[in-house]
Amino acid sequence: MGARFAVALGAAIACCADLAIAQHDSAREVVPLTRFGRGATAYTTYSGLNDSVRAVIRDSAEWSAVWKGIARPFYPAPTPPQVDFDRDMVVVAALGARSTGGYDIVIEGARQDSSTIEIALRTSSPAPGCPVSAATTQPVDLATIPASSRSVRFRERSIIVPCGAP
């Protein structure tokens, strides 16, 4: 009897927690977000950003410095994407160096309330035993959102990708 009650209580708590998150998100306004990359993966799997980074870039000088870090392994370095900082700011999400392939980070969206912008990220890693490339990777995703003086925070969800999944 006790074990069934514990399972039922756990399910009820999980249900209510999911409902509370959904209600919290619905109270926030969606912020237009434009990812630099195409598709459902990071802007690049290889970069010069060996450390984890979660940042919002609000001016061209800072953007130039961050871009130099991203493009460090490439010769000649690619030209940075143009950004109008009077209108937009850049969201940078870097996973940091990983010893193999199969890791990813994606900026999924943004929401705001009266004081804060929340950036939703998805990080993924390969399931144990999956075949992956032996190359060191440093996944980075980039996006623009409208310029704002609001504070920014990041919310992450992590997934494990099963072997054979795209």
Phi, psi and omega per residue, in radians:
M1 nan -0.747 -3.122
G2 -1.115 -0.707 -3.118
A3 -1.160 -0.712 3.114
R4 -1.110 -0.728 3.125
F5 -1.079 -0.749 -3.135
A6 -1.096 -0.725 3.122
V7 -1.141 -0.783 3.136
A8 -1.106 -0.737 3.121
L9 -1.114 -0.746 3.105
G10 -1.054 -0.746 3.124
A11 -1.125 -0.724 3.133
A12 -1.131 -0.732 3.123
I13 -1.118 -0.782 3.139
A14 -1.071 -0.744 3.124
C15 -1.060 -0.832 -3.120
C16 -1.158 -0.651 3.108
A17 -1.114 -0.759 3.095
D18 -1.082 -0.708 3.126
L19 -1.135 -0.733 3.133
A20 -1.109 -0.703 3.112
I21 -1.142 -0.770 -3.141
A22 -1.089 -0.740 3.122
Q23 -1.147 -0.698 3.118
H24 -1.083 -0.806 3.139
D25 -1.133 -0.635 -3.109
S26 -1.227 -0.343 3.094
A27 -1.407 -0.139 -3.123
R28 -1.774 2.537 3.128
E29 -1.534 2.378 3.114
V30 -1.184 2.358 3.085
V31 -1.775 2.251 3.102
P32 -1.046 2.312 -3.096
L33 -2.329 2.305 3.105
T34 -2.115 1.954 3.111
R35 -1.334 2.522 3.113
F36 -1.281 -0.604 -3.110
G37 -1.494 2.944 3.085
R38 -1.923 2.625 3.093
G39 1.480 -2.894 -2.992
A40 -1.782 0.283 -3.126
T41 -2.119 3.024 -3.117
A42 -0.989 2.764 3.072
Y43 -0.998 -0.758 3.071
T44 -2.578 2.573 3.090
T45 -1.590 -0.377 -3.107
Y46 -2.081 2.229 3.128
S47 -2.650 -3.118 3.056
G48 -1.724 0.173 -3.137
L49 -1.627 1.670 -3.111
N50 -1.449 -0.239 3.115
D51 -1.841 2.700 3.053
S52 -1.150 2.337 3.137
V53 -2.348 2.352 2.947
R54 -2.309 1.911 -3.019
A55 -2.586 2.748 2.984
V56 -2.114 2.176 -3.100
I57 -1.757 2.162 -3.045
R58 -1.952 -0.005 3.128
D59 -2.612 2.832 -3.024
S60 -1.202 -0.568 3.127
A61 -1.129 -0.789 3.111
E62 -1.159 -0.677 3.112
W63 -1.068 -0.761 3.129
S64 -1.050 -0.758 -3.140
A65 -1.144 -0.761 3.130
V66 -1.162 -0.729 -3.141
W67 -1.072 -0.687 3.096
K68 -1.028 -0.682 3.082
G69 -1.156 -0.752 3.140
I70 -1.104 -0.778 -3.032
A71 -1.512 0.000 -3.057
R72 -0.837 -0.733 -3.080
P73 -1.294 -0.149 -2.995
F74 -1.802 2.376 3.065
Y75 -2.321 2.186 -0.140
P76 -1.216 2.671 -3.132
A77 -1.147 2.355 3.084
P78 -1.162 2.650 3.096
T79 -1.204 2.374 3.131
P80 -1.166 2.526 3.032
P81 -1.019 2.436 -3.134
Q82 -1.289 2.390 3.113
V83 -2.344 2.310 3.058
D84 -1.603 1.705 -3.050
F85 -1.274 -0.146 2.982
D86 -1.275 -0.414 -3.071
R87 -1.932 -0.614 -3.006
D88 -2.275 2.904 2.934
M89 -2.324 2.747 -3.051
V90 -1.803 2.318 3.027
V91 -1.717 2.238 3.133
V92 -2.071 2.214 3.073
A93 -2.277 1.922 3.141
A94 -2.026 2.328 -3.111
L95 -1.346 -0.462 -3.026
G96 1.629 2.962 -3.066
A97 -1.173 2.385 3.047
R98 -2.186 2.545 -3.023
S99 -1.335 -0.184 3.115
T100 -2.488 3.083 2.996
G101 -1.372 -3.070 3.093
G102 1.653 -0.056 3.131
Y103 -1.783 2.635 -3.092
D104 -2.694 2.768 3.011
I105 -2.497 2.357 -3.098
V106 -2.396 2.341 3.009
I107 -1.442 1.982 -3.024
E108 -1.618 -0.460 -3.109
G109 3.021 3.123 3.129
A110 -2.565 2.515 3.075
R111 -2.383 2.715 3.130
Q112 -2.416 2.690 2.926
D113 -2.100 -2.802 -3.045
S114 -1.184 -0.329 -3.067
S115 -2.226 -0.305 -2.972
T116 -2.387 2.529 2.956
I117 -1.863 2.299 3.101
E118 -1.961 2.166 3.131
I119 -1.733 2.201 3.119
A120 -1.644 2.199 3.121
L121 -2.060 2.609 2.982
R122 -2.130 2.139 3.017
T123 -1.888 2.533 3.126
S124 -2.384 2.626 3.099
S125 -2.407 2.702 -3.123
P126 -1.293 2.581 3.055
A127 -1.147 2.634 3.121
P128 -0.975 2.409 3.096
G129 1.515 -0.120 3.138
C130 -1.271 2.500 3.060
P131 -1.258 2.288 3.129
V132 -2.401 2.838 3.095
S133 -1.186 2.644 -3.114
A134 -1.524 0.066 -3.107
A135 -1.416 2.499 3.005
T136 -1.199 2.360 -3.131
T137 -2.176 2.754 3.099
Q138 -2.482 1.276 -3.056
P139 -1.079 2.431 3.118
V140 -2.420 2.368 2.996
D141 -2.097 2.587 -3.077
L142 -2.358 2.543 3.088
A143 -2.704 2.822 2.979
T144 -1.964 2.595 2.975
I145 -2.342 2.793 3.134
P146 -1.027 2.488 3.130
A147 -1.015 2.446 -3.114
S148 -2.743 2.650 3.057
S149 -1.634 -0.009 3.130
R150 -1.098 2.660 3.017
S151 -1.235 2.723 -3.096
V152 -2.178 2.402 3.014
R153 -2.290 2.769 -3.111
F154 -1.988 2.400 3.050
R155 -2.084 2.215 -3.059
E156 -2.043 2.541 2.931
R157 -2.218 2.419 -3.102
S158 -1.945 2.436 3.081
I159 -2.253 2.713 3.011
I160 -1.917 2.199 -3.077
V161 -1.580 2.114 3.123
P162 -1.158 2.702 3.117
C163 -0.986 2.369 3.095
G164 1.544 -0.156 3.124
A165 -1.344 2.575 -3.126
P166 -1.194 nan nan
